[in-house]
């Protein structure tokens, strides 16, 4: 029976990847360039990090977006209810799963195909090609040729 190895270095590297991505998202959300800020602001609203606010309202108050909001966004997209829960799970990842998170995070968003489960992602990849990965409780298919595994 194969037991996944656990390497503290790989799990801390994936936490660092999440922190870097949250920083990048925060900068983009606060950018004056609509092409940079609108996709992030839409994601924040779609994941209900901000409730009771419209996209135009959030755009006018985009300086309100803090790192805690983008970390919460990444946690919710990974299938966790909070950044604290997500971080604990990331720190406990096996080396293989940590590498999958790093790949998924690197290629997160468009043009990947996202699914509610890894099983759905695998079925899609079987029919259309690509590399299915688990991302929290969700599944994502990275286009063929975009990963180095």
C-alpha positions in Angstrom: 0.0 0.0 0.0 1.4 3.4 -1.0 1.4 6.0 1.8 1.7 9.6 0.6 4.8 11.2 2.0 4.6 14.4 4.0 7.2 17.1 3.7 6.9 20.2 5.9 8.8 22.1 3.3 6.3 21.3 0.5 3.3 22.2 2.7 4.9 25.4 3.8 5.7 26.2 0.2 2.1 25.9 -0.8 1.0 28.1 2.1 3.6 30.7 0.8 2.1 30.3 -2.7 -1.4 31.1 -1.3 0.0 34.1 0.6 1.7 35.4 -2.6 -1.4 34.8 -4.7 -3.5 36.7 -2.0 -1.0 39.6 -2.3 -1.2 39.6 -6.1 -5.0 39.5 -5.9 -5.2 42.4 -3.4 -2.9 44.5 -5.7 -5.1 43.7 -8.7 -8.3 44.4 -6.8 -7.0 47.9 -5.8 -5.6 48.6 -9.3 -6.9 51.5 -11.3 -6.9 49.2 -14.4 -10.3 47.7 -14.9 -8.9 44.7 -16.6 -6.9 43.9 -13.4 -9.4 44.9 -10.7 -12.8 43.7 -12.1 -12.1 40.0 -12.3 -10.9 40.0 -8.7 -13.8 42.1 -7.4 -16.3 39.8 -9.2 -14.7 36.8 -7.6 -14.9 38.5 -4.1 -18.6 39.2 -4.7 -19.3 35.7 -6.2 -17.8 34.0 -3.2 -19.7 36.3 -0.9 -16.6 37.7 0.8 -18.5 40.9 0.5 -22.2 40.8 0.8 -24.9 43.4 0.1 -22.6 45.3 -2.3 -22.7 45.6 -6.0 -19.8 45.5 -8.3 -19.9 49.3 -9.0 -20.1 50.0 -5.3 -17.1 47.7 -4.5 -15.2 49.3 -7.4 -15.7 52.8 -5.9 -14.5 51.4 -2.5 -11.9 49.0 -3.9 -9.3 50.4 -1.5 -11.3 48.6 1.2 -10.1 45.2 -0.1 -7.5 43.9 2.3 -5.3 40.8 2.3 -7.7 39.1 4.7 -10.4 39.3 2.1 -8.2 37.8 -0.7 -7.1 35.0 1.6 -10.7 34.3 2.5 -11.5 34.3 -1.3 -8.8 31.7 -1.9 -9.9 29.6 1.0 -13.5 29.6 -0.2 -12.5 28.7 -3.7 -10.5 25.8 -2.3 -13.5 24.5 -0.5 -12.8 25.8 3.1 -14.9 28.1 5.2 -12.1 30.3 6.4 -8.4 31.1 5.8 -7.5 29.6 9.2 -9.1 26.2 8.2 -7.5 26.3 4.8 -4.1 27.0 6.2 -4.3 24.2 8.7 -5.3 21.8 5.9 -2.5 23.1 3.6 0.1 22.6 6.3 -1.0 19.0 6.7 -0.9 18.2 3.0 1.2 15.3 1.6 4.0 16.3 -0.8 2.0 15.1 -3.8 -1.1 17.1 -2.8 1.0 20.2 -2.0 2.4 20.0 -5.5 -1.1 19.7 -7.0 -2.2 22.8 -5.1 0.9 24.7 -6.4 0.1 23.7 -10.0 -3.7 24.5 -9.6 -2.9 27.9 -7.9 -0.4 28.8 -10.6 -3.0 28.2 -13.3 -6.1 29.2 -11.4 -8.9 31.0 -13.3 -9.3 31.3 -17.0 -8.9 29.2 -19.2 -9.2 26.3 -16.8 -12.4 24.3 -16.4 -13.6 24.1 -12.8 -15.9 21.4 -11.4 -17.6 20.7 -8.1 -15.6 17.5 -7.7 -12.4 15.8 -8.8 -14.5 13.0 -10.3 -16.2 15.5 -12.6 -12.9 17.0 -13.6 -11.4 13.6 -14.4 -14.4 12.7 -16.6 -14.0 16.0 -18.5 -10.3 15.5 -18.9 -10.8 11.9 -20.1 -13.1 13.3 -22.9 -11.4 16.6 -23.7 -7.8 16.2 -22.5 -6.0 18.2 -19.8 -4.7 17.4 -16.4 -7.3 17.0 -13.6 -6.4 18.2 -10.1 -8.2 18.3 -6.7 -8.5 21.8 -5.3 -10.1 21.5 -1.9 -13.4 19.8 -2.6 -13.4 21.0 -6.1 -11.7 19.8 -9.3 -9.9 21.8 -12.0 -8.6 20.7 -15.4 -5.4 22.4 -16.4 -5.1 22.5 -20.2 -2.7 20.0 -21.7 0.9 21.3 -21.9 0.4 23.8 -19.0 1.8 21.7 -16.2 5.1 20.1 -15.5 4.3 16.8 -13.8 
